[in-house]
Amino acid sequence: MKKFKKIILAMTGASGQIYGIRLLEMLRDLDSEIHLIVSKPAVLTMSVETDKTEDYLRRLADYYYSPSDIGAAIASGSFKHDGMVIAPCTINTASSIAYGIADNLIARAADVALKERRKLILLVRETPLHQGHLSTLLKLSQMGAIVMPPVPAFYAKPKTVDDLVNHTVYRVLDMLGFDVEYERWKGLILKDKEID
């Protein structure tokens, strides 16, 4: 049976591993074909931040790659997919992509997504940002990437960390073209005197 969408998901070593894990879980629930790349630093950070294991990730993915698998099918422009997400995305990875340093499968698959004009979403996890970081993120945006730091939306009145994470992940799924329902901004009706 054909899966609904074919998605590449990469997890790098930044804090915020729960974003990649939750996205993986939701993609599985949405019956997607998941091509997952996990870096060694991601596994280390995940062990500090969560109770999930690399085996857990492997079980959810249809295809599982090491960043050293540079000859994998997803390293080629001939591999058709519906989008790539890096969650979380380190500044190191973002910089490699921005400057064409495709020396591992994560950077190469992202480079291919950009050159083939496919969707690339980067949940960049770094703060504060210096000028070099900002220049890198601007360059990525100009190249066609969607730079999406996982900034919480409080209008949804989250009660738990899971609520915050899920809202961000639903927005990612929305951008990938999935039909998902979540708390969206409904707008405000202001009286003239309240408008600054």
N, C-alpha and C positions, 0 to 999 in steps of 0.2 A: 504494500500500500504506500502511495506517495505521501511524503511528509508535507506539511503546510508550507513551511519556509526553510531555507538552508542558511544558517547563520554561523559565522565564525566568532567565537568568543575567546578573548585572551585575558589572562590574569597575570599582572606583574606584582612586584614586591611592595607596593605602597600600602599604607594603612587603609582600611576600608574593604577588606576581603569579602565582607558580607555582601557588598554590592554585586560582585561577580558570582558568588554562591547563589544569591537570591535570583539573579538573572538566569542562571543555569537552571534552577528549579522551575522558574516560571516558563522558560522556553521548553522544558520537558513537558510541563502541563499543557502547553500549546501545541504539542505534537510536532515540534520542529526537528529538523536534522541539525544536530549540534556538532560543530568542529571546534574542539577545545584545546587551547595551548596554555600551559601553566608553567611559569618560570620557577626555578628553585627558590628564589627569594619569596615568591608568592606562597609557596608551601610553608616556608619558615614563618612568615607573617601570619598566615592562616592558623598555624598551630598556637600562636600567642593570642590571637584575637577571638578564635572560635573553638568549638569542639569538633569541627569537621576535619576530615582527613583527605588525603590525595585519592585514596581508594573510593571514597564517597563521590568525589568529582568524576572519577573514571566511570563509575556505574551510571551516572546521569548522561554522560556524553555518548554520542554515536561514534565519534572518532576522537582520539586523545593523542596529542602530540607534545613532544619536548621541543623547546626553542631551538635545539640543535638539529631538528629534523628539516633541514633547509631544502631537501629534495622532495618534500611532501607535495601532494597535488595542490594544496591551497597556496603554494608559493608561485603558482603560475597564473597568468592572466586568462588562460583558457579555462580555469576553474570558475564556474558560474555560481554565484551565491547572491543572497538577498541583503547582505550587509555584514559589517564587522564591528564589534564593540570591544574596547579594551577597558576592563573594569576590575580593579582600579588600574589607572595608568600612571606610572611614575614619570617624573620630569625627564629622567634619563631616556625612557622609551619614547616619550614625546619628542625629545631632541633628536634622537636617532631617525625618527620618521621625518621630521621637518627638514633634516639635512641629508636625507637619502642614504643613511648608513644602515643598509639592510643586511646586517651581519648575523641575524638570527631569524627564526621563522616568524616571530611576532612582528618585527619591523618589516620583514619582507612581505608578509601577507597584507600589512597595512599599506605599504608602498604600492602593492599591486591594486588594492582597493582604490587608492587615489588615482593611479594612472588609468585604470579602467572606468573611472567615474562611477564607482560604487559607493554606497554609504559607508562612512567610517565615523564612529562615535567614540570619543575619548573622555572617560570619566577621570580627569586629571585630579590627583590628590596631592596638593602641595599648598602650603600657606606659611608665612606671607610669600609673595612673589616679587622677585627682584626684576630689574629691567631685562636681563637675559631671558628669564622665564617668560615674561610678557611678550618679548620679541618672538620667541619660539612659538607661543600659542597663536599670535597674530599670523605668523607665517603658515602655520597649519590651517588656520581658518581660510586664509587666502588660497591655499592649495585645494580646498574643498572639504576638509575635515570638519566635523561638528565637535567643537570643544565644549564639553558639558561637565564642569566641576559639579560634584553631587552636593548642591546647596539645598538645604531643607526648605520646604514650603510650609509655612505655619498657618496659612489660611485654611488648610484642611483640618486644623485643630488636632494634631497628632497627640496621642496619649502614651505611645511607647516608641522606643527606638525602631522597632519593626515597622511602625506606621511611617516613620520618616524614610526608612530604606525602601519600603514598598512603593511609596509615592514616586521616588526617583526612578525606580526600576520600571514602573508603569509608564512613566514619561519616555524612557528609552524604548520600550516596546511600541509605544505610540509612534515614535519616530521611525521605527523599523517597519511600520505599516500594519501592525497587528491591531485587531479590533478589540481593545480592552477598555473596561470601564473603571474609572477611579475618580476621586474627588477633584474636579476641575474648578478653576476660578470662575465664579458666576457673575462677577462684576458688582459694582456699587452704584446706587442711585444717590447722587449728591444734590443738595439744594444749592442754588447759585451762591449764597453767602458762604458755603463751606468750601468752595473751589478757590484755591490760592492762585 
